[in-house]
Amino acid sequence: MIVYPSGELLASLNAPAYSIAETSRLIGIPSWSVSRYLRGYEYKYRTKEETREGQQPPVVSQSDEGATYASFLDLVDLLFVKEFLGRGFTLQHLRLALIEAKTYLGTPHFARSEFYTSGDQIVLKLPKQGYMIALITGGQIAIPEIIEKLSDKLDFETITEFGLVQRWYPKGKSGMIVIDPQVCFGRPTLIGRGTATSNIYDLYLGESEQVEPVSKWFNIPVPDIKAAVQFEHSLWG
């Protein structure tokens, strides 16, 4: 594992790097959802009795509030949001869970190693106390018999007290793709090579979708080139 000075690491994790469109492609949720989850939105509708209007707050507290680009931490927070929503949690539940979690941890990020799901609860592991509590239950201690986690896709740093996500493997750690904010400005790259998958894909298209010339140009084995091309296909397909 590469070890970075904590200040440099935190700066890279929080740096605005991903447009709304790019975040949408990487996470696999619509652009309008990305915008709403990061920035909140205004609403207005009529009922038979009255007109109601107001503003829904963001789900994720952006590293740089009001930034037009998402940071790596924002990106992975949205990955967690997508997973939680897929398990039936509501946006309101997620907002409340993050607010409560901040009182325990001092940081409002899902992008850390202490979040799990157990049944219909979001569970938070308290690192100092060593036990788990179920959020939005008034501090009820959780029994984690059935815990699901994105551990196969994430690396967590141990340099700072926060245990924040440091790398994301979109295809899992057994795949060939990694997103590391310390490598290639956070672009998806081939593991251990630092070559952006987008650069490989651009040359692949320029070579009439022939893999061999791309492999020779980058001096990267054909299977790795194919993995990069398939990954980019999945983003644009």
Secondary structure, DSSP 8 states (H G I E B T S, - for coil): -----HHHHHHHHHS--B-HHHHHHHHTS-HHHHHHHHH-EEEEEE-SS-EEEEEE--SS--SSTT-SSB-HHHHHHHHHHHHHHHTT--HHHHHHHHHHHHHHHS---S-BTTEEEETTEEEEE-TTT--EEETTTTS-B---SS-B--TTTEEE--SSSS-BEEEE-TT-TTSSEEB-TTSGGG--EETTT--BHHHHHHHHHHTTT-HHHHHHHHT--HHHHHHHHHHHHHHH-
